[in-house]
Amino acid sequence: MCSGLKVNMEARYQPNLSKLLEFSATDDVSGFISEVEEKGCDVNEMSYWYGRRVGSRKMGFEERTPILIAAIMEASRF
């Protein structure tokens, strides 16, 4: 069962979008802008993010957009 999930995730994994998620999580605006402008990444596309599932204590991969990650990280700072 886990191998099926892994294959599915590899098929949809996009390294450039994952970088956008990391830049969003760390408030790296200059890195985010250069990734979007130079590599043409779309800020509305989803990529996998590892973290707590919404409403649960379990960890796992879920699809997120860079803007959603920025909002989640900002809310957790307060």
Contacts in CASP RR format, 6 or more apart in sequence:
PFRMAT RR
TARGET T0000
AUTHOR 0000-0000-0000
METHOD contacts of the structure
MODEL  1
MCSGLKVNMEARYQPNLSKLLEFSATDDVSGFISEVEEKGCDVNEMSYWY
GRRVGSRKMGFEERTPILIAAIMEASRF
9 48 0 8 1.000
9 61 0 8 1.000
12 48 0 8 1.000
13 47 0 8 1.000
13 48 0 8 1.000
14 45 0 8 1.000
14 47 0 8 1.000
16 35 0 8 1.000
16 39 0 8 1.000
16 40 0 8 1.000
16 41 0 8 1.000
17 41 0 8 1.000
17 42 0 8 1.000
17 45 0 8 1.000
17 46 0 8 1.000
17 47 0 8 1.000
17 66 0 8 1.000
18 47 0 8 1.000
18 48 0 8 1.000
19 35 0 8 1.000
19 41 0 8 1.000
20 32 0 8 1.000
20 35 0 8 1.000
20 36 0 8 1.000
20 41 0 8 1.000
20 43 0 8 1.000
20 47 0 8 1.000
20 66 0 8 1.000
21 47 0 8 1.000
21 49 0 8 1.000
21 64 0 8 1.000
21 66 0 8 1.000
21 69 0 8 1.000
22 28 0 8 1.000
23 29 0 8 1.000
23 31 0 8 1.000
23 32 0 8 1.000
23 35 0 8 1.000
23 66 0 8 1.000
24 32 0 8 1.000
24 66 0 8 1.000
24 67 0 8 1.000
24 69 0 8 1.000
24 70 0 8 1.000
24 73 0 8 1.000
25 69 0 8 1.000
25 70 0 8 1.000
25 73 0 8 1.000
27 70 0 8 1.000
27 73 0 8 1.000
32 66 0 8 1.000
35 41 0 8 1.000
36 43 0 8 1.000
43 65 0 8 1.000
43 66 0 8 1.000
43 67 0 8 1.000
44 65 0 8 1.000
44 67 0 8 1.000
45 65 0 8 1.000
46 63 0 8 1.000
46 64 0 8 1.000
46 65 0 8 1.000
47 63 0 8 1.000
47 64 0 8 1.000
48 61 0 8 1.000
48 62 0 8 1.000
48 63 0 8 1.000
48 64 0 8 1.000
49 61 0 8 1.000
49 62 0 8 1.000
49 63 0 8 1.000
49 64 0 8 1.000
49 69 0 8 1.000
50 59 0 8 1.000
50 60 0 8 1.000
50 61 0 8 1.000
51 59 0 8 1.000
51 60 0 8 1.000
51 61 0 8 1.000
51 62 0 8 1.000
52 58 0 8 1.000
52 59 0 8 1.000
52 60 0 8 1.000
53 59 0 8 1.000
53 60 0 8 1.000
53 62 0 8 1.000
54 62 0 8 1.000
64 72 0 8 1.000
END
